[in-house]
């Protein structure tokens, strides 16, 4: 049974990652062929960095992702603090409401946000573009931040905050000096996850973007509708590497915090 399980896992991993591996290999292909590798070249990466449309969309995407991630991390942290202080039943209700945007299909969220922005556009002179994209990204990023921070509160001693105040800390100082360092791995994980989701979101961005401001996935989609260029392979390779780096950093932070907690419990014992 163990051997069968390993074979099954290997097949699943092949199904998931072989297409990405093929994409990476053909991003170095000398010709535009998508089936025959004729030689190694960096020409498509050079063309990619000379493509003003892609570079402009990439910069716009990074700016939107950074702003949305920072704002959603702040809002998500404050929300997690409030949710953690609730009683059991209200806390369960609020958590279910918070998790709904995660479960909800992206197309529903995208269309509903578009209709909301259309409503405000007619009354507040709001134009589709950078502002609507940032608001939309913050909207779907906040639940992921809360989802990453809440487990850290469960690992905390419930009397830690009160103990810090008994030892002379004020409410704000007790939070900054005692609680925040303990939940910081969750905060960082939430930020990285929010950044990753903002970076590669397409559906919601498609419904909330305008002609003056577009994200990289929308630009890629527009390019692939005409013709798939090897530049897309090169760009997808770079995005994949960036996401892998973010995941490695996230896991390293979580492992470091877990070892720290394990060492602290060992010394305490």
GITA-V763229 format. One record per backbone hydrogen bond with DSSP energy under -1.0 kcal/mol. NH is the residue of the N-H (numbers start at 1). CO is the residue of the C=O. E is the energy in kcal/mol with one decimal. If there is no record, write none. Layout:
NH|CO|E ; NH|CO|E
This chain:
5|1|-2.4 ; 6|2|-2.1 ; 7|3|-2.2 ; 8|4|-2.4 ; 9|5|-2.4 ; 10|6|-2.5 ; 11|7|-2.2 ; 12|8|-2.2 ; 13|9|-2.5 ; 14|10|-2.3 ; 15|11|-2.4 ; 16|12|-1.9 ; 17|13|-2.8 ; 18|14|-2.3 ; 21|17|-2.4 ; 22|18|-2.6 ; 23|19|-2.2 ; 24|20|-2.4 ; 25|21|-2.4 ; 26|22|-2.5 ; 28|25|-1.4 ; 30|39|-1.5 ; 41|28|-1.7 ; 46|42|-2.0 ; 47|43|-2.6 ; 48|44|-1.8 ; 49|45|-2.0 ; 51|48|-1.1 ; 55|51|-2.4 ; 56|52|-2.4 ; 57|53|-2.2 ; 58|54|-2.7 ; 59|55|-2.5 ; 60|56|-2.2 ; 61|57|-2.5 ; 62|58|-2.5 ; 63|59|-2.4 ; 64|60|-2.4 ; 65|61|-2.7 ; 66|62|-2.6 ; 67|63|-2.4 ; 68|64|-2.7 ; 69|65|-2.3 ; 70|66|-2.5 ; 71|67|-2.5 ; 72|68|-2.5 ; 73|69|-2.1 ; 74|70|-2.0 ; 75|71|-2.7 ; 76|72|-2.9 ; 77|73|-2.2 ; 78|74|-2.2 ; 79|75|-2.5 ; 80|76|-2.5 ; 81|77|-2.1 ; 82|78|-2.1 ; 83|79|-2.9 ; 84|80|-2.4 ; 85|81|-1.2 ; 86|83|-1.4 ; 91|87|-2.3 ; 92|88|-2.1 ; 93|89|-2.2 ; 94|90|-2.6 ; 95|91|-2.3 ; 96|92|-2.0 ; 97|93|-2.1 ; 98|94|-2.6 ; 99|95|-2.1 ; 103|99|-1.8 ; 104|100|-3.1 ; 109|105|-1.7 ; 110|106|-3.1 ; 111|107|-2.4 ; 112|108|-2.4 ; 113|109|-2.3 ; 114|110|-2.2 ; 115|111|-2.4 ; 116|112|-2.0 ; 117|113|-2.6 ; 118|114|-2.3 ; 119|115|-2.1 ; 120|116|-2.0 ; 121|117|-2.5 ; 122|118|-1.5 ; 124|120|-3.2 ; 133|129|-2.1 ; 134|130|-2.3 ; 135|131|-2.4 ; 136|132|-2.3 ; 137|133|-2.5 ; 138|134|-2.4 ; 139|135|-2.0 ; 140|136|-1.6 ; 141|137|-1.3 ; 142|138|-2.1 ; 145|141|-1.6 ; 146|142|-2.3 ; 147|143|-2.2 ; 148|144|-1.4 ; 149|145|-1.8 ; 150|146|-2.5 ; 152|149|-1.2 ; 153|149|-1.1 ; 154|150|-1.3 ; 160|157|-2.0 ; 163|159|-2.2 ; 164|160|-2.0 ; 165|161|-1.7 ; 166|162|-2.3 ; 167|163|-1.4 ; 168|165|-1.5 ; 169|164|-2.1 ; 174|170|-2.9 ; 175|171|-1.6 ; 176|172|-2.5 ; 177|173|-2.9 ; 178|174|-1.8 ; 179|174|-1.3 ; 180|175|-3.3 ; 183|179|-1.8 ; 184|180|-1.0 ; 187|183|-2.0 ; 188|184|-3.0 ; 189|185|-2.4 ; 190|186|-2.5 ; 191|187|-2.3 ; 192|188|-2.7 ; 193|189|-2.5 ; 194|190|-2.6 ; 195|191|-2.6 ; 196|192|-2.3 ; 197|193|-2.6 ; 198|194|-2.3 ; 199|195|-2.1 ; 200|196|-1.6 ; 206|202|-2.6 ; 207|203|-1.3 ; 208|204|-1.1 ; 209|205|-1.2 ; 210|213|-1.4 ; 219|215|-1.9 ; 220|216|-2.7 ; 221|217|-2.3 ; 222|218|-2.2 ; 223|219|-2.0 ; 224|220|-2.6 ; 225|221|-1.2 ; 227|223|-2.1 ; 232|229|-1.8 ; 234|230|-2.1 ; 235|231|-2.6 ; 236|232|-2.7 ; 237|233|-2.1 ; 238|234|-1.9 ; 239|235|-2.3 ; 240|236|-2.4 ; 241|237|-2.3 ; 242|238|-2.2 ; 243|239|-2.4 ; 244|240|-2.3 ; 245|241|-2.4 ; 246|242|-2.1 ; 247|243|-2.3 ; 248|244|-2.4 ; 249|245|-2.5 ; 250|246|-2.5 ; 251|247|-2.6 ; 252|248|-2.4 ; 253|249|-2.3 ; 254|250|-2.1 ; 255|251|-2.6 ; 256|252|-2.3 ; 257|253|-2.2 ; 258|254|-2.3 ; 259|255|-2.4 ; 260|256|-2.0 ; 261|257|-2.4 ; 262|258|-2.2 ; 263|259|-2.6 ; 264|260|-2.2 ; 265|261|-2.5 ; 266|262|-2.1 ; 267|263|-2.3 ; 268|264|-2.2 ; 269|265|-2.1
